[in-house]
């Protein structure tokens, strides 16, 4: 969301300004920060709630090739799906990480 993205306005060096520009453009299309969330899910798992699901990847030819989907009839769960997160803390952690590189 826009107010979350404003948390990154401290950025001042050229490399971080470039990253900030990319983040704003990306956020206009998809507000989720997928890559940082993946890292935080490993480093700070307590910030998230999970559900085990059976995730498949479409391998047939066609427009849906490569699409992932949850197989609700699947018997063997293979993926830990994030269902909830501590939003304010997640943003804080991402901001703190970027502040380290903004020096």
C-alpha positions as CSV (number, residue, x, y, z in Angstrom):
1,X,0.0,0.0,0.0
2,X,1.1,3.6,-0.6
3,X,1.6,4.3,3.1
4,X,3.8,1.2,3.4
5,X,5.9,2.4,0.5
6,X,6.4,5.8,2.1
7,X,8.3,4.1,4.8
8,X,11.1,3.8,2.2
9,X,11.4,7.6,1.6
10,X,14.6,7.8,3.7
11,X,16.6,6.3,0.8
12,X,19.4,8.6,-0.3
13,X,22.3,6.9,-2.1
14,X,22.2,6.2,-5.9
15,X,22.0,2.4,-5.6
16,X,19.2,2.6,-3.1
17,X,17.4,5.3,-5.1
18,X,17.4,2.9,-8.1
19,X,15.9,0.1,-5.8
20,X,13.3,2.6,-4.5
21,X,12.3,3.5,-8.1
22,X,11.9,-0.2,-8.9
23,X,9.9,-0.9,-5.8
24,X,7.5,2.0,-6.5
25,X,6.9,0.7,-10.1
26,X,6.5,-2.8,-8.9
27,X,4.1,-1.7,-6.2
28,X,1.9,0.0,-8.7
29,X,1.3,-3.5,-10.3
30,X,1.5,-5.7,-7.3
31,X,1.8,-4.4,-3.7
32,X,3.3,-7.6,-2.3
33,X,7.0,-7.7,-1.8
34,X,7.4,-11.3,-2.6
35,X,11.2,-11.7,-2.4
36,X,11.7,-9.9,0.9
37,X,8.8,-11.9,2.4
38,X,10.4,-15.1,1.3
39,X,13.6,-14.2,3.1
40,X,11.7,-13.0,6.2
41,X,9.7,-16.2,6.3
42,X,13.0,-18.1,6.8
43,X,14.8,-15.6,9.0
44,X,11.8,-14.5,11.1
45,X,9.1,-17.2,10.9
46,X,7.3,-15.9,13.9
47,X,6.1,-13.0,11.8
48,X,3.9,-15.4,9.8
49,X,1.1,-17.9,10.1
50,X,1.2,-20.9,7.7
51,X,-0.9,-23.6,6.2
52,X,0.4,-26.8,4.6
53,X,-1.0,-27.3,1.1
54,X,-0.5,-29.4,-2.0
55,X,0.9,-27.1,-4.6
56,X,1.2,-28.1,-8.2
57,X,2.6,-26.5,-11.3
58,X,0.8,-26.8,-14.6
59,X,3.1,-28.6,-17.1
60,X,0.7,-29.0,-20.1
61,X,1.1,-26.8,-23.1
62,X,-1.1,-23.8,-23.3
63,X,-1.7,-20.4,-21.7
64,X,-1.6,-21.8,-18.2
65,X,1.7,-23.5,-18.6
66,X,3.9,-22.7,-15.5
67,X,1.0,-21.6,-13.4
68,X,0.9,-22.8,-9.8
69,X,-2.3,-23.9,-8.1
70,X,-3.4,-25.5,-4.9
71,X,-4.7,-29.0,-5.4
72,X,-7.5,-29.2,-2.8
73,X,-7.9,-32.9,-3.4
74,X,-4.2,-33.6,-3.0
75,X,-3.3,-36.0,-0.3
76,X,0.3,-35.1,0.2
77,X,1.0,-31.5,1.2
78,X,4.3,-30.2,-0.2
79,X,4.3,-26.4,0.5
80,X,4.1,-24.1,3.4
81,X,1.7,-21.3,2.4
82,X,1.8,-18.0,4.3
83,X,-1.8,-17.2,5.3
84,X,-1.2,-14.2,7.6
85,X,1.6,-11.9,8.5
86,X,2.5,-9.2,11.1
87,X,2.3,-6.4,8.5
88,X,3.7,-3.5,10.5
89,X,6.6,-5.6,11.8
90,X,7.4,-7.0,8.3
91,X,7.6,-3.5,6.8
92,X,9.8,-2.4,9.8
93,X,12.2,-5.3,9.1
94,X,12.4,-4.6,5.4
95,X,13.0,-0.9,6.1
96,X,15.7,-1.7,8.7
97,X,17.5,-4.0,6.1
98,X,17.5,-1.3,3.5
99,X,18.7,1.3,6.0
100,X,21.8,-0.8,6.5
101,X,22.6,-0.6,2.8
102,X,21.6,3.1,2.5
103,X,24.7,4.2,4.5
